Amino acid sequence: MYIKISSKSSKNYDINEIASMSLMQNQKIKEIQVIDNNRILITIEDDDEIQGIIYNIDTQEIVQRIKK
C-alpha cells in the first residue's frame, strides 16, 4: 500500500516500509493521519495497548512515541 501525502507531492511513500520500522508480531496499524507536510501519525494497536508514532517523512525517522 502506498500513500501520497499531499496533492502537490510527487513522492509516494510505501506504508509497509514506514510501519515495519518497529512493529512486533502482535501489533497492527489501526490508522494513519497526516499531521502536516512533514509528519504523519501512525496509530498502532495490540492486545492491551494503543500507541501513536509521529514519523517525519523527510528525515524518515520516528520523532515521538505516545503510549496509552
Backbone hydrogen bonds, N-H to C=O, Kabsch-Sander energy under -0.5 kcal/mol:
donor,donor_aa,acceptor,acceptor_aa,energy
3,I,13,Y,-2.2
5,I,3,I,-0.6
5,I,11,K,-0.6
9,S,6,S,-0.6
13,Y,3,I,-2.3
15,I,1,M,-1.8
15,I,13,Y,-0.8
16,N,1,M,-0.7
18,I,14,D,-2.0
19,A,15,I,-3.3
20,S,16,N,-2.0
21,M,18,I,-1.0
22,S,19,A,-1.0
27,Q,24,M,-1.6
28,K,45,E,-2.3
30,K,43,T,-3.3
31,E,43,T,-1.3
33,Q,41,L,-2.7
35,I,33,Q,-0.5
35,I,39,R,-2.2
36,D,39,R,-1.5
40,I,55,Y,-2.1
41,L,33,Q,-3.3
42,I,40,I,-0.6
42,I,53,I,-2.8
43,T,31,E,-3.0
43,T,41,L,-0.6
44,I,42,I,-0.6
44,I,51,Q,-3.4
45,E,28,K,-2.8
46,D,49,E,-2.3
51,Q,44,I,-2.8
52,G,66,I,-3.2
53,I,42,I,-2.4
54,I,64,Q,-2.8
55,Y,40,I,-2.8
55,Y,53,I,-0.6
56,N,61,E,-2.8
57,I,38,N,-2.8
57,I,55,Y,-0.7
58,D,38,N,-0.7
60,Q,56,N,-1.3
61,E,56,N,-1.2
63,V,54,I,-3.0
63,V,61,E,-0.5
64,Q,54,I,-1.3
66,I,52,G,-3.1
68,K,50,I,-2.2
